[in-house]
Amino acid sequence: MQVNDPESIARMLEARIIAVVGLSSDPSRASHSVSRYMQSNGYRIIPINPNETSVLGEKAYPLLENVPEKIDLVDIYRRSEEAGRHVDEAIRIGARGVWLQEGVVDEDAARRALEAGLDVAMDRCILKEHLKLR
């Protein structure tokens, strides 16, 4: 497996439950508009943000480890220097994949996720990739 492998991306887009780290209730933020799009296309979105109580009609959690259900994919909207700890958390909770949004790059974290058997997308927009496969 490798980062941004087309088969891995297709597999990640088969996920049904996506935890979005850094999801904001501010409609002008990319995390909000992209998550709203994914939600409208049948994905269950779980907000991960300690500064929110709910976003897009879903209860928000401060950490991935606080979510009481199985998460298929972790979509990360944080600065590159913050992404690694969320990737490590995704590995700990047994997510099947991690998606680092456009502009989010952490080669070491991507390597750790691949070594743990997760699918990895990095510096890619999940909405754009979803549109390509429609």
Secondary structure, DSSP 4 states (H G I P E B T S, - for coil): --TT-HHHHHHHTT-SEEEEET--S-TTSHHHHHHHHHHHTT-EEEEE-TT-SEETTEE-BSSGGG-SS--SEEEE-S-HHHHHHHHHHHHHHT-SEEEEPTT---HHHHHHHHHTT-EEEES--HHHHHHHT-
